[in-house]
Amino acid sequence: MKYLKLCLPVLVLIFMSSCKPDKEIMPNPDANVLFNFDNTVKGMHILRSSSANTNAASNNYTIDLLKYYISNITLVDDKGIATNYKNYNLIDAFDISSTSFLLDKKIPNGNYRKLTFYIGVDQERNHTGAQEGALSVSNGMTWNWTFGYIFYKLEGHFTTASTPTETAYRNHLGTDSALVKIEIPLVMDIKGADRKVNIMLDIDKVMGDMNSKIDLSIDNDRQSNAGDEIWVRKISLNIAHAFTLTGIE
């Protein structure tokens, strides 16, 4: 009996400790978000130097080079609070290592309902001189005659029914007034788990429709100079409607 009396308190303590709930695991307060950009023509992945592309102006054209800046990604939550992550990323359609990137900062848990970003480099960074990373002059995204970034660069060759011989073209969009804002509605709820945002660029939309068409027989050498104002306005509007959210993982 003495043995039982001595053991009983110990048994009670063991039983009580075994009944305590496990320590609650708190969710991560934020998460990484990966942005992935698919570069297409009419929804089909672009192929370097393929002549299977035809625009609204009936130009048969190749895409030999496609680069553009994604900057100042901003997420707006369901309370209307906007957070700018102040990124500068250069997309090279033919370098798969550049078409996906993580933001430098994690995104806090929340319910996000709108995404905005710019095609180009804002005025604050557009004229600061030599910079590093995506803004390095070694990326070939600056002009030689004046310092400033090329926001969007598309180059290739084209033919038309009347000019079957291949002719080179280059469309280089830049200057402060040509900074293009993209706005995309989304439903993205972050609860401590990493997410992936898939966005598609359609070059056919950049080339425009019959009301806003880029005709390479006229627009084969546009560098955002004086005299290119109509082209700058037209292609900027086209670019603003050329990006689509294709899914969130």
VOMAR-428267 format. One line per field, with one value per residue: residue number from 0; residue in three letters; y, z, x of N, C-alpha, C in turn. Coordinates in steps of 0.001 Angstrom, whole numbers, plus 500000, padded with zeros to 6 digits. Each point is the difference from the previous one (the first is absolute). Layout:
// residues N
i <- NUM | ...
aa <- ALA | ...
n_c2 <- Y | ...
n_c3 <- Z | ...
n_c1 <- X | ...
ca_c2 <- Y | ...
ca_c3 <- Z | ...
ca_c1 <- X | ...
c_c2 <- Y | ...
c_c3 <- Z | ...
c_c1 <- X | ...
This chain:
// residues 249
i <- 0 | 1 | 2 | 3 | 4 | 5 | 6 | 7 | 8 | 9 | 10 | 11 | 12 | 13 | 14 | 15 | 16 | 17 | 18 | 19 | 20 | 21 | 22 | 23 | 24 | 25 | 26 | 27 | 28 | 29 | 30 | 31 | 32 | 33 | 34 | 35 | 36 | 37 | 38 | 39 | 40 | 41 | 42 | 43 | 44 | 45 | 46 | 47 | 48 | 49 | 50 | 51 | 52 | 53 | 54 | 55 | 56 | 57 | 58 | 59 | 60 | 61 | 62 | 63 | 64 | 65 | 66 | 67 | 68 | 69 | 70 | 71 | 72 | 73 | 74 | 75 | 76 | 77 | 78 | 79 | 80 | 81 | 82 | 83 | 84 | 85 | 86 | 87 | 88 | 89 | 90 | 91 | 92 | 93 | 94 | 95 | 96 | 97 | 98 | 99 | 100 | 101 | 102 | 103 | 104 | 105 | 106 | 107 | 108 | 109 | 110 | 111 | 112 | 113 | 114 | 115 | 116 | 117 | 118 | 119 | 120 | 121 | 122 | 123 | 124 | 125 | 126 | 127 | 128 | 129 | 130 | 131 | 132 | 133 | 134 | 135 | 136 | 137 | 138 | 139 | 140 | 141 | 142 | 143 | 144 | 145 | 146 | 147 | 148 | 149 | 150 | 151 | 152 | 153 | 154 | 155 | 156 | 157 | 158 | 159 | 160 | 161 | 162 | 163 | 164 | 165 | 166 | 167 | 168 | 169 | 170 | 171 | 172 | 173 | 174 | 175 | 176 | 177 | 178 | 179 | 180 | 181 | 182 | 183 | 184 | 185 | 186 | 187 | 188 | 189 | 190 | 191 | 192 | 193 | 194 | 195 | 196 | 197 | 198 | 199 | 200 | 201 | 202 | 203 | 204 | 205 | 206 | 207 | 208 | 209 | 210 | 211 | 212 | 213 | 214 | 215 | 216 | 217 | 218 | 219 | 220 | 221 | 222 | 223 | 224 | 225 | 226 | 227 | 228 | 229 | 230 | 231 | 232 | 233 | 234 | 235 | 236 | 237 | 238 | 239 | 240 | 241 | 242 | 243 | 244 | 245 | 246 | 247 | 248
aa <- MET | LYS | TYR | LEU | LYS | LEU | CYS | LEU | PRO | VAL | LEU | VAL | LEU | ILE | PHE | MET | SER | SER | CYS | LYS | PRO | ASP | LYS | GLU | ILE | MET | PRO | ASN | PRO | ASP | ALA | ASN | VAL | LEU | PHE | ASN | PHE | ASP | ASN | THR | VAL | LYS | GLY | MET | HIS | ILE | LEU | ARG | SER | SER | SER | ALA | ASN | THR | ASN | ALA | ALA | SER | ASN | ASN | TYR | THR | ILE | ASP | LEU | LEU | LYS | TYR | TYR | ILE | SER | ASN | ILE | THR | LEU | VAL | ASP | ASP | LYS | GLY | ILE | ALA | THR | ASN | TYR | LYS | ASN | TYR | ASN | LEU | ILE | ASP | ALA | PHE | ASP | ILE | SER | SER | THR | SER | PHE | LEU | LEU | ASP | LYS | LYS | ILE | PRO | ASN | GLY | ASN | TYR | ARG | LYS | LEU | THR | PHE | TYR | ILE | GLY | VAL | ASP | GLN | GLU | ARG | ASN | HIS | THR | GLY | ALA | GLN | GLU | GLY | ALA | LEU | SER | VAL | SER | ASN | GLY | MET | THR | TRP | ASN | TRP | THR | PHE | GLY | TYR | ILE | PHE | TYR | LYS | LEU | GLU | GLY | HIS | PHE | THR | THR | ALA | SER | THR | PRO | THR | GLU | THR | ALA | TYR | ARG | ASN | HIS | LEU | GLY | THR | ASP | SER | ALA | LEU | VAL | LYS | ILE | GLU | ILE | PRO | LEU | VAL | MET | ASP | ILE | LYS | GLY | ALA | ASP | ARG | LYS | VAL | ASN | ILE | MET | LEU | ASP | ILE | ASP | LYS | VAL | MET | GLY | ASP | MET | ASN | SER | LYS | ILE | ASP | LEU | SER | ILE | ASP | ASN | ASP | ARG | GLN | SER | ASN | ALA | GLY | ASP | GLU | ILE | TRP | VAL | ARG | LYS | ILE | SER | LEU | ASN | ILE | ALA | HIS | ALA | PHE | THR | LEU | THR | GLY | ILE | GLU
n_c2 <- 498792 | 499941 | 498908 | 499592 | 500319 | 499447 | 498985 | 500094 | 500880 | 499072 | 498999 | 500725 | 500314 | 498724 | 499637 | 500931 | 499668 | 498727 | 500613 | 500643 | 500948 | 499551 | 500523 | 501025 | 499518 | 501082 | 500465 | 499850 | 501118 | 499369 | 500297 | 499159 | 500929 | 498987 | 500884 | 499439 | 500363 | 499691 | 499857 | 500519 | 499336 | 500692 | 500093 | 500007 | 499198 | 501127 | 499915 | 499951 | 501123 | 499610 | 499696 | 499230 | 501175 | 500331 | 501288 | 500966 | 500418 | 498695 | 500394 | 499264 | 499697 | 500142 | 499284 | 500813 | 501043 | 499687 | 501258 | 499967 | 501190 | 499225 | 501073 | 500271 | 498689 | 500194 | 499569 | 499908 | 500143 | 499156 | 500637 | 499749 | 499295 | 500899 | 498958 | 500929 | 498949 | 501069 | 499115 | 499506 | 499389 | 499456 | 499964 | 498890 | 500137 | 500131 | 500502 | 498702 | 500210 | 500819 | 498999 | 499528 | 500626 | 499948 | 500560 | 501085 | 500487 | 499312 | 499402 | 500950 | 499176 | 499655 | 500737 | 499637 | 501194 | 500622 | 499844 | 500847 | 500333 | 500359 | 500322 | 499857 | 501087 | 500189 | 501237 | 499555 | 498872 | 500692 | 500930 | 498934 | 499634 | 499544 | 498869 | 499204 | 498708 | 499959 | 501010 | 498955 | 500887 | 498992 | 500296 | 501051 | 500600 | 500604 | 501261 | 500085 | 500685 | 499355 | 500355 | 498809 | 499341 | 498945 | 500353 | 500026 | 498859 | 500207 | 498941 | 500113 | 499212 | 500618 | 499519 | 500511 | 500017 | 501298 | 499657 | 498974 | 500950 | 499178 | 500772 | 500539 | 499758 | 501147 | 499594 | 501199 | 499621 | 501331 | 500706 | 500981 | 500693 | 499045 | 500320 | 498697 | 500358 | 498852 | 499810 | 499071 | 499746 | 499641 | 498715 | 500544 | 498926 | 500721 | 498744 | 500600 | 499719 | 499581 | 501031 | 499670 | 501143 | 499467 | 500690 | 500261 | 500181 | 500658 | 499679 | 499110 | 500091 | 499828 | 499089 | 499806 | 500590 | 499930 | 500270 | 499106 | 499615 | 499191 | 500851 | 498847 | 500095 | 500525 | 499087 | 499907 | 501312 | 499589 | 501176 | 500327 | 500340 | 501257 | 500067 | 499371 | 501224 | 499964 | 499491 | 500895 | 500918 | 499618 | 499811 | 501167 | 500463 | 499531 | 500421 | 501092 | 499492 | 499819 | 500341 | 498686 | 499986 | 498978 | 500353 | 499563 | 499588
n_c3 <- 500000 | 500817 | 499301 | 500096 | 501316 | 499966 | 499298 | 500755 | 500782 | 499897 | 500154 | 500982 | 500413 | 499817 | 500569 | 500941 | 500055 | 499954 | 500796 | 500255 | 499409 | 498761 | 500051 | 499948 | 498760 | 500148 | 499129 | 498894 | 500406 | 499155 | 498717 | 499323 | 499071 | 499166 | 499210 | 499162 | 499003 | 499371 | 499035 | 499434 | 498944 | 500235 | 501169 | 498916 | 500706 | 500135 | 498727 | 500417 | 499301 | 500612 | 498732 | 500986 | 500314 | 500085 | 499813 | 500631 | 499828 | 500216 | 501015 | 499267 | 501290 | 500225 | 501074 | 499781 | 500575 | 501267 | 500432 | 501292 | 500587 | 501104 | 500376 | 501255 | 500157 | 499909 | 501229 | 499643 | 501316 | 500640 | 500692 | 498815 | 500882 | 499426 | 499638 | 499820 | 499257 | 499223 | 499167 | 499458 | 499130 | 499355 | 499191 | 499760 | 498983 | 499594 | 501217 | 500103 | 500299 | 499036 | 499525 | 501034 | 500982 | 501136 | 500692 | 500213 | 500181 | 501126 | 499609 | 500803 | 500926 | 499120 | 499677 | 498891 | 499514 | 500006 | 498787 | 500288 | 498833 | 499746 | 498727 | 500509 | 500019 | 501258 | 500009 | 501222 | 499315 | 499211 | 500845 | 500797 | 498750 | 499932 | 499858 | 500938 | 499860 | 500124 | 500733 | 499922 | 499551 | 500643 | 500443 | 499492 | 501121 | 499496 | 499728 | 498857 | 499422 | 500883 | 501285 | 499945 | 500618 | 499247 | 500041 | 498682 | 499707 | 498777 | 499557 | 498691 | 499175 | 498892 | 499496 | 498823 | 499593 | 500215 | 501195 | 499161 | 499721 | 500824 | 500855 | 500533 | 501211 | 500653 | 501063 | 500325 | 501051 | 500208 | 500829 | 500900 | 498957 | 499647 | 501285 | 499841 | 500514 | 500640 | 499857 | 500951 | 499891 | 501270 | 500278 | 500907 | 500690 | 500774 | 500342 | 499747 | 498892 | 499389 | 499134 | 498876 | 499433 | 499146 | 499227 | 499055 | 499213 | 499285 | 499236 | 499689 | 501306 | 500191 | 499039 | 500851 | 500021 | 499228 | 501255 | 500325 | 498746 | 500277 | 499033 | 499952 | 498960 | 501040 | 500924 | 498976 | 500288 | 501139 | 500392 | 499957 | 498775 | 499808 | 499786 | 501155 | 500241 | 498785 | 499535 | 500756 | 499687 | 498747 | 499980 | 500654 | 499292 | 498939 | 500468 | 500316 | 498824 | 500004 | 501291 | 500252 | 501097 | 499997 | 501209 | 501180 | 500298
n_c1 <- 500832 | 501111 | 500312 | 498731 | 500024 | 501209 | 499518 | 498904 | 500656 | 500968 | 499115 | 499490 | 501234 | 500346 | 498840 | 500163 | 501295 | 499552 | 499138 | 501165 | 499315 | 500319 | 501212 | 499195 | 499965 | 500714 | 499103 | 500728 | 500575 | 500823 | 500179 | 500764 | 500089 | 499854 | 500570 | 499138 | 500819 | 498862 | 500864 | 498916 | 499561 | 498910 | 500644 | 500756 | 500801 | 500666 | 500298 | 501247 | 499876 | 498882 | 499703 | 499526 | 500524 | 498729 | 500224 | 499309 | 501260 | 499785 | 500770 | 500787 | 500106 | 501282 | 500245 | 501001 | 499389 | 499791 | 500135 | 499681 | 499833 | 499982 | 499313 | 500352 | 500171 | 498694 | 499772 | 498717 | 499828 | 499195 | 500919 | 500558 | 500715 | 500780 | 500751 | 500927 | 500392 | 499882 | 499513 | 501108 | 499217 | 501023 | 498949 | 500652 | 499160 | 501258 | 499861 | 499737 | 501275 | 499605 | 499267 | 500677 | 499399 | 500711 | 499032 | 500750 | 498782 | 499791 | 498878 | 499543 | 499557 | 499080 | 498965 | 500637 | 499621 | 501168 | 500522 | 500971 | 500501 | 501251 | 499815 | 501207 | 500721 | 499597 | 499517 | 499713 | 499803 | 499218 | 500408 | 500151 | 500204 | 501249 | 499315 | 499528 | 500269 | 498670 | 500479 | 500808 | 500887 | 500598 | 498786 | 500624 | 499581 | 501085 | 499726 | 500663 | 499015 | 499277 | 500250 | 499502 | 499061 | 500242 | 498732 | 499846 | 500592 | 499534 | 500671 | 500102 | 499313 | 499649 | 498885 | 499658 | 498741 | 500182 | 500524 | 500147 | 500897 | 500661 | 499336 | 501088 | 499517 | 499815 | 499372 | 500493 | 499290 | 499996 | 500733 | 500121 | 499590 | 500871 | 500171 | 499840 | 498828 | 500200 | 498703 | 500093 | 498692 | 499994 | 499937 | 500806 | 499716 | 500790 | 500301 | 501157 | 499295 | 501111 | 499981 | 499372 | 500365 | 499142 | 500820 | 499110 | 501047 | 499087 | 501034 | 499062 | 499737 | 501301 | 499928 | 498983 | 498788 | 498929 | 499580 | 500910 | 499957 | 501001 | 500266 | 500658 | 499200 | 499323 | 499717 | 500853 | 500052 | 499437 | 500545 | 498698 | 500393 | 500397 | 498705 | 500310 | 499524 | 499486 | 501138 | 500652 | 499075 | 500089 | 501306 | 500054 | 498984 | 500638 | 501174 | 499308 | 499586 | 501323 | 499852 | 500028 | 499239 | 500844 | 500404 | 499534 | 501199
ca_c2 <- 501208 | 501151 | 500129 | 500588 | 501400 | 500757 | 500023 | 500620 | 501381 | 499979 | 499565 | 501106 | 501012 | 499473 | 500016 | 501386 | 500551 | 499374 | 500540 | 501381 | 500121 | 500363 | 501434 | 500452 | 500415 | 501255 | 500070 | 501025 | 501290 | 500494 | 498944 | 500405 | 499973 | 499898 | 500515 | 499298 | 500662 | 499216 | 500886 | 499257 | 500650 | 499399 | 498938 | 498964 | 500451 | 500512 | 499244 | 500950 | 500093 | 499324 | 500931 | 499577 | 501042 | 501000 | 501002 | 500592 | 500713 | 498948 | 499777 | 498730 | 500494 | 499150 | 500626 | 499575 | 500511 | 500623 | 500301 | 501100 | 500149 | 499967 | 500764 | 500529 | 499150 | 500450 | 499172 | 500723 | 499013 | 500196 | 501246 | 501102 | 500398 | 499654 | 499886 | 499979 | 499226 | 500747 | 499093 | 500277 | 498711 | 500000 | 498760 | 499657 | 498903 | 498827 | 499582 | 499518 | 500347 | 501365 | 500168 | 499812 | 500607 | 500257 | 501335 | 500007 | 499917 | 499130 | 500705 | 499645 | 499328 | 500916 | 499709 | 500985 | 500076 | 500668 | 500041 | 500981 | 500128 | 500848 | 499584 | 501082 | 500441 | 501291 | 501153 | 500032 | 499128 | 500005 | 500918 | 500069 | 499550 | 498561 | 499273 | 498582 | 499017 | 500133 | 501338 | 500166 | 500328 | 498806 | 499274 | 500503 | 500629 | 501455 | 500592 | 500472 | 501442 | 500678 | 498980 | 499710 | 498583 | 499489 | 499273 | 498835 | 499856 | 498906 | 500051 | 498818 | 500255 | 499887 | 500077 | 500288 | 499474 | 500832 | 499970 | 498655 | 499893 | 500269 | 501302 | 500062 | 501032 | 500145 | 500848 | 500275 | 500955 | 500564 | 501368 | 500041 | 500096 | 498738 | 498983 | 499400 | 499359 | 498818 | 499698 | 498682 | 499519 | 498636 | 499533 | 499258 | 500004 | 499470 | 499540 | 499397 | 499048 | 500661 | 500023 | 500278 | 500780 | 499805 | 501110 | 499794 | 501113 | 499599 | 500966 | 500333 | 501153 | 501149 | 500403 | 500731 | 499563 | 500885 | 501387 | 500438 | 499080 | 500346 | 499552 | 499990 | 500637 | 501414 | 500068 | 499021 | 500536 | 500948 | 500088 | 500967 | 501310 | 500985 | 499448 | 498683 | 500196 | 499237 | 498587 | 499811 | 499957 | 498827 | 498747 | 500035 | 499560 | 498562 | 499257 | 500073 | 498999 | 498781 | 499077 | 499307 | 499019 | 498681 | 499109 | 500124 | 498674
ca_c3 <- 500000 | 500011 | 498638 | 499160 | 500395 | 499486 | 498527 | 499469 | 499536 | 498787 | 498891 | 499687 | 499288 | 498651 | 499258 | 499716 | 499002 | 498708 | 499501 | 499572 | 498540 | 499390 | 499830 | 498744 | 499001 | 499391 | 498573 | 499614 | 499837 | 498635 | 499046 | 498743 | 498811 | 498760 | 498812 | 498798 | 498799 | 498767 | 498841 | 498980 | 498895 | 499951 | 500992 | 499742 | 500384 | 498851 | 499523 | 499441 | 498552 | 499247 | 499143 | 500009 | 500647 | 499116 | 500801 | 499404 | 498789 | 499036 | 499968 | 500513 | 500736 | 500952 | 501246 | 500225 | 501316 | 500762 | 501382 | 500585 | 501449 | 500930 | 501165 | 500988 | 500255 | 501134 | 500322 | 500712 | 500728 | 499974 | 500726 | 499162 | 500360 | 498928 | 500398 | 498860 | 500350 | 499442 | 499272 | 498613 | 499418 | 498545 | 499378 | 498685 | 499610 | 499577 | 501123 | 500943 | 501371 | 500297 | 499845 | 501318 | 501066 | 501307 | 500553 | 501032 | 501305 | 500097 | 500022 | 501220 | 499839 | 499702 | 498831 | 499005 | 498973 | 498783 | 499746 | 499011 | 499778 | 498862 | 498968 | 499911 | 501179 | 500426 | 499807 | 501071 | 499667 | 498551 | 499604 | 501084 | 499579 | 500042 | 501136 | 500019 | 499865 | 498832 | 499438 | 499478 | 498573 | 499273 | 499510 | 498679 | 500058 | 500032 | 498729 | 499972 | 499849 | 501197 | 501014 | 500275 | 499715 | 499052 | 500839 | 499263 | 498788 | 499119 | 498737 | 499149 | 498559 | 499522 | 498572 | 499659 | 498673 | 498968 | 500198 | 500512 | 500523 | 501438 | 500425 | 501457 | 500730 | 501422 | 500748 | 501308 | 500721 | 501185 | 500466 | 501213 | 499702 | 499423 | 501041 | 499828 | 501200 | 499788 | 501132 | 499840 | 501170 | 500392 | 501321 | 500548 | 501459 | 500512 | 501383 | 500416 | 499005 | 498813 | 498863 | 498679 | 499166 | 498587 | 499166 | 498584 | 499062 | 498631 | 499074 | 498999 | 500536 | 499892 | 498593 | 499869 | 499088 | 498845 | 500455 | 500661 | 499468 | 499715 | 498644 | 499967 | 498780 | 500381 | 501361 | 500077 | 500753 | 500972 | 501151 | 500942 | 499721 | 499466 | 498774 | 500318 | 501058 | 499727 | 500235 | 501447 | 500628 | 499526 | 500533 | 501453 | 500262 | 499675 | 501048 | 501216 | 499928 | 499433 | 501085 | 500564 | 501056 | 499548 | 501124 | 501235 | 500571
ca_c1 <- 499168 | 500899 | 500565 | 498963 | 499827 | 501137 | 499982 | 498796 | 500221 | 500846 | 499149 | 499089 | 500780 | 500280 | 498744 | 499637 | 500924 | 499715 | 498744 | 500165 | 500016 | 501269 | 500195 | 499407 | 500978 | 499567 | 500337 | 500966 | 499319 | 500147 | 500363 | 500624 | 499147 | 500769 | 499315 | 500432 | 499504 | 499994 | 500029 | 499266 | 499297 | 498660 | 499935 | 501009 | 501337 | 500744 | 501154 | 500971 | 500194 | 498943 | 499260 | 498594 | 499202 | 499401 | 499293 | 498799 | 500407 | 500375 | 501447 | 500531 | 501162 | 500709 | 500451 | 501382 | 500380 | 498915 | 500365 | 499243 | 500124 | 498870 | 500451 | 499061 | 498837 | 499195 | 498841 | 498947 | 499201 | 498551 | 499693 | 500456 | 501366 | 500931 | 501406 | 500915 | 501194 | 501137 | 500896 | 500391 | 500375 | 500068 | 499545 | 500540 | 499112 | 500765 | 500841 | 498990 | 500385 | 499555 | 498554 | 499378 | 500788 | 499401 | 500207 | 501030 | 499340 | 498835 | 498730 | 499254 | 498717 | 498907 | 499173 | 500400 | 498966 | 500467 | 501438 | 500431 | 501442 | 500323 | 500946 | 500967 | 500752 | 499466 | 500883 | 500995 | 501137 | 500232 | 501073 | 500982 | 501316 | 500290 | 499445 | 500377 | 498933 | 499131 | 500168 | 501359 | 500054 | 500449 | 498832 | 499632 | 498679 | 500127 | 500399 | 501385 | 500115 | 499503 | 499762 | 498600 | 499769 | 499010 | 499056 | 499492 | 500803 | 499573 | 500734 | 499856 | 499904 | 498620 | 499691 | 498608 | 499655 | 500637 | 501454 | 500287 | 501358 | 500036 | 500524 | 500161 | 499268 | 500283 | 499071 | 500597 | 499161 | 500623 | 499770 | 499179 | 498569 | 499534 | 499878 | 498680 | 499462 | 499160 | 499122 | 499405 | 499251 | 500336 | 499555 | 501131 | 500013 | 501267 | 499864 | 501258 | 500508 | 500512 | 499089 | 500571 | 499087 | 500316 | 499529 | 500322 | 500102 | 499666 | 500590 | 498988 | 499272 | 500904 | 499930 | 498749 | 498945 | 499871 | 499901 | 501242 | 501011 | 501385 | 500319 | 501460 | 500500 | 500156 | 500562 | 501096 | 501138 | 499477 | 500899 | 499419 | 500579 | 499069 | 499425 | 499419 | 499001 | 498771 | 500329 | 500178 | 498674 | 499262 | 500548 | 499837 | 498624 | 499924 | 500695 | 499200 | 498943 | 500580 | 500354 | 498844 | 500235 | 499561 | 499763 | 500782 | 500229
c_c2 <- 501257 | 500268 | 500685 | 501480 | 500872 | 500187 | 500785 | 501447 | 500074 | 499648 | 501121 | 501082 | 499581 | 500098 | 501429 | 500600 | 499431 | 500562 | 501441 | 500085 | 500366 | 501508 | 500420 | 500519 | 501243 | 500023 | 501064 | 501312 | 500549 | 498855 | 500609 | 499936 | 500041 | 500534 | 499338 | 500644 | 499085 | 500975 | 499253 | 500891 | 499247 | 498783 | 498879 | 500554 | 500443 | 499102 | 500985 | 499832 | 499209 | 501037 | 499663 | 501055 | 501003 | 500972 | 500592 | 500778 | 499041 | 499915 | 498591 | 500338 | 498922 | 500803 | 499432 | 500420 | 500645 | 500158 | 501142 | 499995 | 499875 | 500716 | 500387 | 499174 | 500461 | 499077 | 500821 | 498976 | 500373 | 501205 | 501226 | 500480 | 499483 | 499981 | 499845 | 499296 | 500486 | 499092 | 500555 | 498682 | 500090 | 498620 | 499875 | 498751 | 498726 | 499578 | 499588 | 500348 | 501383 | 500144 | 499708 | 500650 | 500130 | 501464 | 499916 | 499858 | 499010 | 500851 | 499571 | 499267 | 501040 | 499547 | 501103 | 499936 | 500741 | 500014 | 501102 | 499928 | 500870 | 499267 | 501177 | 500327 | 501396 | 501095 | 500065 | 499192 | 500075 | 500831 | 500102 | 499588 | 498501 | 499375 | 498522 | 499108 | 500192 | 501345 | 500274 | 500304 | 498801 | 499186 | 500500 | 500683 | 501504 | 500479 | 500537 | 501521 | 500793 | 498961 | 499948 | 498570 | 499787 | 499125 | 498669 | 499942 | 498756 | 500158 | 498707 | 500396 | 499839 | 500007 | 500412 | 499421 | 500781 | 500034 | 498653 | 499810 | 500381 | 501343 | 500013 | 501086 | 500045 | 501000 | 500160 | 501094 | 500495 | 501443 | 500003 | 499983 | 498688 | 498866 | 499457 | 499292 | 498858 | 499781 | 498688 | 499646 | 498561 | 499679 | 499112 | 500170 | 499323 | 499675 | 499227 | 499017 | 500752 | 499879 | 500297 | 500698 | 499877 | 501095 | 499775 | 501334 | 499472 | 501079 | 500369 | 501201 | 501252 | 500538 | 500684 | 499362 | 501020 | 501476 | 500525 | 499217 | 500647 | 499408 | 500092 | 500575 | 501514 | 500114 | 499051 | 500516 | 501102 | 499945 | 501047 | 501375 | 500999 | 499493 | 498646 | 500108 | 499179 | 498526 | 499721 | 499899 | 498715 | 498713 | 499960 | 499531 | 498511 | 499164 | 499946 | 498935 | 498639 | 498961 | 499433 | 499077 | 498661 | 499000 | 500296 | 498615 | 500131
c_c3 <- 500000 | 498600 | 499076 | 500323 | 499470 | 498484 | 499438 | 499556 | 498721 | 498791 | 499574 | 499203 | 498562 | 499136 | 499597 | 498924 | 498624 | 499383 | 499517 | 498469 | 499495 | 499832 | 498625 | 499060 | 499303 | 498521 | 499751 | 499757 | 498579 | 499092 | 498812 | 498884 | 498768 | 498855 | 498769 | 498775 | 498786 | 498826 | 498792 | 498813 | 499837 | 500909 | 499815 | 500344 | 498774 | 499700 | 499328 | 498482 | 499184 | 499213 | 499947 | 500588 | 498965 | 500844 | 499237 | 498729 | 498902 | 499784 | 500517 | 500678 | 500913 | 501270 | 500280 | 501385 | 500636 | 501446 | 500504 | 501515 | 500683 | 501266 | 500903 | 500109 | 501284 | 500176 | 500848 | 500690 | 500011 | 500818 | 499210 | 500307 | 498942 | 500532 | 498754 | 500414 | 499285 | 499324 | 498621 | 499435 | 498488 | 499482 | 498632 | 499557 | 499634 | 501034 | 501126 | 501442 | 500397 | 500035 | 501280 | 501055 | 501273 | 500359 | 501120 | 501402 | 499950 | 500114 | 501228 | 499683 | 499778 | 498771 | 498968 | 498791 | 498735 | 499961 | 498989 | 499868 | 498773 | 499023 | 499808 | 501335 | 500356 | 499914 | 501032 | 499649 | 498523 | 499592 | 501046 | 499578 | 500185 | 501289 | 499853 | 499767 | 498735 | 499305 | 499512 | 498503 | 499170 | 499453 | 498646 | 499965 | 500227 | 498602 | 500100 | 500065 | 501200 | 501076 | 500346 | 499553 | 498871 | 500822 | 499385 | 498684 | 499230 | 498666 | 499218 | 498536 | 499573 | 498480 | 499853 | 498614 | 498905 | 500133 | 500612 | 500537 | 501479 | 500292 | 501516 | 500584 | 501434 | 500595 | 501408 | 500684 | 501243 | 500201 | 501125 | 499715 | 499476 | 501023 | 499988 | 501280 | 499616 | 501267 | 499738 | 501262 | 500320 | 501340 | 500522 | 501516 | 500479 | 501474 | 500423 | 499027 | 498746 | 498840 | 498720 | 499161 | 498545 | 499164 | 498566 | 499265 | 498606 | 499048 | 498894 | 500465 | 499984 | 498569 | 499670 | 499059 | 498870 | 500399 | 500617 | 499482 | 499851 | 498640 | 499830 | 498707 | 500214 | 501308 | 500176 | 500738 | 500922 | 501254 | 501009 | 499867 | 499657 | 498639 | 500215 | 500972 | 499780 | 500256 | 501486 | 500691 | 499642 | 500626 | 501524 | 500385 | 499721 | 501106 | 501275 | 500042 | 499540 | 501060 | 500628 | 501117 | 499544 | 501141 | 501178 | 500618 | 501466
c_c1 <- 500865 | 500557 | 498995 | 499811 | 501131 | 499920 | 498826 | 500228 | 500825 | 499170 | 499046 | 500725 | 500294 | 498753 | 499645 | 500899 | 499720 | 498728 | 500119 | 500039 | 501389 | 500073 | 499515 | 501096 | 499464 | 500388 | 501060 | 499265 | 500053 | 500451 | 500735 | 498968 | 500899 | 499148 | 500605 | 499351 | 500166 | 499887 | 499457 | 499622 | 498685 | 499917 | 500997 | 501380 | 500795 | 501198 | 500951 | 500102 | 498978 | 499202 | 498514 | 499074 | 499485 | 499195 | 498819 | 500301 | 500439 | 501500 | 500282 | 501326 | 500602 | 500261 | 501383 | 500488 | 498771 | 500459 | 499115 | 500171 | 498649 | 500468 | 498832 | 498715 | 499310 | 498809 | 499034 | 499109 | 498518 | 499544 | 500451 | 501396 | 500975 | 501434 | 500860 | 501288 | 501255 | 501042 | 500344 | 500509 | 499952 | 499603 | 500650 | 499254 | 500749 | 501045 | 499065 | 500337 | 499497 | 498484 | 499215 | 500889 | 499176 | 500195 | 501031 | 499415 | 498840 | 498736 | 499206 | 498699 | 498902 | 499247 | 500236 | 499067 | 500424 | 501519 | 500262 | 501522 | 500200 | 500901 | 500940 | 500634 | 499523 | 501058 | 501120 | 501245 | 500399 | 501205 | 501105 | 501401 | 500159 | 499476 | 500346 | 498785 | 499201 | 500190 | 501424 | 499953 | 500432 | 498833 | 499510 | 498649 | 500094 | 500375 | 501429 | 500091 | 499471 | 499745 | 498532 | 499766 | 499003 | 499062 | 499576 | 500743 | 499555 | 500711 | 499778 | 500035 | 498543 | 499960 | 498540 | 499736 | 500715 | 501525 | 500385 | 501416 | 500002 | 500675 | 500084 | 499101 | 500500 | 499014 | 500549 | 499181 | 500717 | 499583 | 498965 | 498506 | 499419 | 499923 | 498563 | 499570 | 499073 | 499176 | 499281 | 499219 | 500398 | 499345 | 501123 | 500000 | 501276 | 499836 | 501249 | 500602 | 500427 | 499010 | 500778 | 498939 | 500451 | 499343 | 500467 | 500053 | 499707 | 500513 | 499010 | 499173 | 500866 | 499995 | 498678 | 498994 | 499884 | 499932 | 501294 | 501200 | 501373 | 500337 | 501511 | 500570 | 500173 | 500778 | 501180 | 501222 | 499512 | 500862 | 499530 | 500641 | 498897 | 499522 | 499362 | 498824 | 498732 | 500234 | 500137 | 498653 | 499260 | 500532 | 499897 | 498601 | 499844 | 500637 | 499160 | 498912 | 500507 | 500366 | 498728 | 500447 | 499464 | 499810 | 500898 | 500108 | 500411
